[in-house]
Amino acid sequence: MAAVTKDIKKPLPLPFAYTFASGAIAGCTELLLLYPLDVVKTRQQLDTAKTSTGMVQTFKNIVSQEGPARLYRGIIPPLMMEAPKRAVKFAGNGAWSNFFTNNGQRKNTIALATITGFFAGATESFVVTPFELVKIRMQDKNSAFKGPIDVVKHSFRTAGPLGLYQGMEATWWRHWWWNGGYFGSIFAIKGVMPKANDKKQEIINNLTAGTIGGFIGTALNTPFDVVKSRIQLHGTGEWTYPALFKVARAEGLGALYKGFAPKVLRLAPGGGVLLLVVELLSNVFRQQLGPPYI
């Protein structure tokens, strides 16, 4: 007698509120752990000298010349940004994935996962640009701003209502390339790793895939991040790709990777932490909601 086979239904995507909460908590966790590396990264990116100071020396200079607290200067804007930013990242990736796979009817592939990441990054950039501008101007070594509100007032006074969106195009490219590399890599890496039959293997898979994805995303987007930081600091209104050539011509190709070491030390393990926390919280929420979410 032939065995009766049943259709295996995939669990429904989590409601937006739960995806938002997962991304927000994951993002704040990663930021609080690794923010000083972001300050060091920004300092290196804003240095226009052909021979720039290394990561360790930059860190030492900040502590010795400005005090340890300077390593957390400007953290309020990204902390405020982290909840919507990470929520949009993962919720946007889920929404675009549903769009490109026709709600799971079309098989996902590395190419589709990468394209999904591109569009999730583009969506995310609209949320983060104002916060990034405030953060960069607070992190600058020569910053005389009293706080985030002072930066916002100055921006409105000098550039009008859209002043906080200076560098939007560069931010768009920065997030386009990072998210495409991140989510595309995660899909590819998980496809070749051992199947997660228990919690331990699931944690290993998520940390490994997220960390490698974070490294690849960072390698792809660092030149765009360098240009974005400079455009937002000075409000030059330059276009991204001409600015890339300008930096390379004036300071050498290596200048496009200024700040890469602290950036990758933050975003490679940070990418692993993000994915791990999001997946853990998503599983908790699914258990709480019950069928048809599990």
BELWOHU-V876485 format. One record per backbone hydrogen bond with DSSP energy under -0.5 kcal/mol. CO is the residue of the C=O (numbers start at 1). NH is the residue of the N-H. Records with the same first field share a line. If there is no record, write none. Layout:
CO: NH / NH
//
This chain:
3: 5
7: 9
15: 18 / 19
16: 20
17: 21
18: 22
19: 23
20: 24
21: 25
22: 26
23: 27
24: 28
25: 29
26: 30
27: 31
28: 32
29: 33
30: 34
31: 35
34: 37 / 38
35: 38 / 39
36: 40
37: 41
38: 42
39: 43
40: 44
41: 45
42: 46
43: 47
44: 47
46: 48
50: 52
54: 58
55: 59
56: 60
57: 61
58: 62
59: 63
60: 64
61: 65
62: 66 / 67
63: 67
67: 70
68: 71
69: 72
70: 73
72: 75
74: 78
75: 79
76: 80
77: 81
78: 82
79: 83
80: 84
81: 85
82: 86
83: 87
84: 88
85: 89
86: 90
87: 91
88: 92
89: 93
90: 94
91: 95
92: 96
93: 97
94: 98
95: 99
96: 100
97: 101
98: 103
99: 102
101: 105 / 106
102: 105
109: 113
110: 114
111: 115
112: 116
113: 117
114: 118
115: 119
116: 120
117: 121
118: 122
119: 123
120: 124
121: 125
122: 126
123: 126 / 127
124: 127 / 128
125: 129
128: 132
129: 133
130: 134
131: 135
132: 136
133: 137
134: 138
135: 139
136: 140
140: 143
147: 151
148: 152
149: 153
150: 154
151: 155
152: 156
153: 157
154: 158
155: 159
156: 160
160: 163
162: 165
163: 166
165: 168
167: 171
168: 172
169: 173
170: 174
171: 175
172: 176
173: 177
174: 178
175: 179
176: 180
177: 181
178: 182
179: 183
180: 184
181: 185
182: 186
183: 187
184: 188
185: 189
186: 190
187: 191
188: 192
189: 192 / 193
195: 197
198: 202
199: 203
200: 204
201: 205
202: 206
203: 207
204: 208
205: 209
206: 210
207: 211
208: 212
209: 213
210: 214
211: 215
212: 216
213: 217
214: 218
215: 219
216: 220
217: 221
218: 222
221: 225
222: 226
223: 227
224: 228
225: 229
226: 230
227: 231
228: 232
229: 233
230: 234
231: 235 / 236
239: 243
240: 244
241: 245
242: 246
243: 247
244: 248
245: 249
246: 250
247: 251
248: 252
252: 255
253: 256
254: 257
255: 258
257: 260
259: 263
260: 264
261: 265
262: 266
263: 267
264: 268
266: 270
267: 271
268: 272
269: 273
270: 274
271: 275
272: 276
273: 277
274: 278
275: 279
276: 280
277: 281
278: 282
279: 283
280: 284
281: 285
282: 286
283: 287
284: 288
285: 289
286: 290
290: 293
292: 12
//
